Amino acid sequence: MRIVHYVNQFYAGLGGEEAAGIGPRVLDGTVGPGRLLAQLLGEAHQIVATIVCGDDYAASTAAAAPELLGMAQAAGAELLVAGPAFGSGRYGLACARLVAAAHAAGLPALAAMHPDNPGITDAGAAPVVAAGATSRQMRPTLQNVAAAIAKLATGATLTVADGRVARIARVGRLVEQRAAARAVELVLRRLAGERELTEVPIGGFDAVAPAAPVDKATSATIALVTEAAVVPAGNPDRLESARATRWLRYPIEGVDSLDSGVWESVDGGFATTAANADPNRVLPLDAARTLERRGTIGRLHNEFLVTVGNGTQVATARRFGVEWAAELRKAGVQAAILTAT
Amino acid sequence: MSALRRIIHDVRSVELGAVTRYEQHQLVVGRDQVQALFAEPALASVRVHTAVPGDRVRIIAPLDVVEPRSKGPGGGVFPGWIAPVNRKRGGDTHVLRGAAVLAAGQLPRNQEGLIDMSGPAAERSPFGRTHNVVIEFDRADDASWQEAEVALRRGLLRLAVHLADAAVDAAPDAIEELAPPHRAGTPTGGLPRVGVITNLQTQGAFKDVFVYGRSMAGGLPTLFDPAEIEDGAVVSGQYGHPALRNPTYLHQNHPVIAELRARDGQDLGFAGVVLCPEPVQQADKELVSTHAAWLCRAAGFDAAIVTKEGAGNADNDLMLKVDALEADGLTAVALYAELSGADGTGPPLVAGPRRGAVVSTGNYDQRVKLPAVERAFGGTRLRIADAEAIAAVEVPTAAILCALSPLGAGRLTCRSEQQLGGVA
């Protein structure tokens, strides 16, 4: 079978973060991890081309996935494999979107990434095979990927036994006992020694390691970003007030202050009276401009990014984070101030 | 703390009539008497309706819900509102079980919810199963919304007492003796001492809960007499997240207290109730949580069930308390609603404890299809669905009043299921 392999700029050997902005391109044959994958696949399947895109470009450009898919189809792909992206968010998002587009177009496709990769939900109905957390697990991951490709090539459906990542859905049900009675029951069983019992799995929260401090703030470009739902008055782009599904951007070039009546917060999660009397207090443009004028910071980025945090799903918020990081990197921003409510 | 007897009168039908009366499980609500009870300068008019189980009726934008209760001619329920706080505690309280009074209509910061009296929403709300007296209202032109809300609350509390007054001479269906909790240091025959911590929302106008008529904002947790909760010492003025709301009715019938009492002396000793504010600042949350854990230890608890009201902010209060209790060597279980998205695949908790355990009250985002109804009260449109009030709609569970009850009144939970592939 003719296989096309997708990798990011790093695994294609085109460079690290400095090359993350490059657009889609095709390379002949195998590149980087594709070489080991080709060995593992043996004679039956051939990697005919490698398609590549920079992580920032792929994560911040909606047209990247269809463009890459077109390149794969032009190279005669009968099957598309993306990754492994391990735990990398932008790369994972790019792989997930590409296999989702391929699957929707009827081209068999699979991606490989760590089950906690924030991009994973964007794969939709396309299969994702589990990868390790880092590239140290390259060989065992590619062994699984090769086996999964062999099975997928026969037209079979991949299952958990193939290393496919299953989505765990929490499905609501009406049960006999009300929650208060179940709570009493659970307390008594825990007191009796079943310490680990719980209805909802606990823990597993991300701990984000802070980035290194900005080297020289006086020459850095700083962005303002917020989940406080600050938008032009009247909310012309209809940002949700709760349970966000998207984020927006607004230019602030030449704007010194977010004036009441011109800007407002449409967040449904707190009383917005004080925020709307002075929107600078939830998105501190006035203070940032003062720092810019004094030269304390180099330059303020010419737009801000905004969504609403109220009731927004964690998975959605993680995806916004990946997309924002790609956007800001592409724009040459070194640091961002995120205001939350 | 005080002993209380609940004198139970089962209500099996409710209708409107000339004069309020109760006989043979039948409650008649006097129309003119209701008007007199809501005669408040801040209210231009009120209309009274009934909505009973099985009716094809929807109640839009429900506000507070109250259970009719009375201590007889001397009064005494709802201290701090329509009874003095300094009165004799305990004694007999008449309860119209199966009846509820509630207001419905738009109010600032009331997140719009609904109650259906039949269909899937009726199964998910405790108020789809009660015989309801529904009050619609119009605010007086010269009154503020805050004044109208206070007037409405006073009217609801007066109506609740007025209806229960009609039953005080009727033969009871049951008499329930409620013993006070076991004091610290008294023997429980080796049974573990289990109590409950109930967080009350304290976020200002329309998002506040009253204890003896006062907000707990700025205060510290307190050990509280459960007999006083039965008698309406905790009254809600909180209109956030409909499914995650604790109306006065559910404080009067606190589900965790009821379940602890049901097993008291069998496999646990009911150790008591701690009420806490839900402050909005992190340092205050930490103080309240640490102090609540200390109070539970001082009151001799071995374990505590922790409840909340609202989401987000409130989830942090819950998490901090469970962690503080477990760090102090107490066993803790929290009641949380999950926020795992319409398809249930998102992470279920936005904030969770590091140890302890969590009981699920359902998934906030799971969607429920509701059939059309014949009649609606409280409004002519359901704004969250952008539909006629009586239309067939699909809503998140979050919109159904008390469907995810943080006090544990509901029968919803969630279970993990493995699914391959995406969701269309």
Interface residues (C-beta under 8 A of the other chain):
Chain A: A100 T121 A123 G124 A125 A126 P127 T157 L158 T159 V160 R164 A166 R167 I168 A169 R170 V171 G172 R173 L174 V175 E176 Q177 R178 A179 A180 A181 R182 A183 V184 L186 V187 L188 R190 L191 L197 T198 E199 V200 P201 I202 G203 G204 F205 R243 G268 G269 A271 N310 G311 Q313 V314 A315 T316
Chain B: R109 Q111 E123 R124 P192 V194 Q203 G204 K207 P255 V256 A258 E259 L260 A262 R263 D267 L268 D302 A303 I305 A311 G312 T331 V333 L335 Y336 E338 L339 S340 G341 D343 G344 T345 G346 P347 P348 L349 V350 G352 P353 R354 R355 G356 A357 V358 V359 S360 T361 G362 N363 Y364 D365 Q366 T397 A398 S405 L407 G408 A409 G410 R411 L412 T413 C414 R415 S416 E417 Q418 Q419 L420 G421 G422 V423 A424
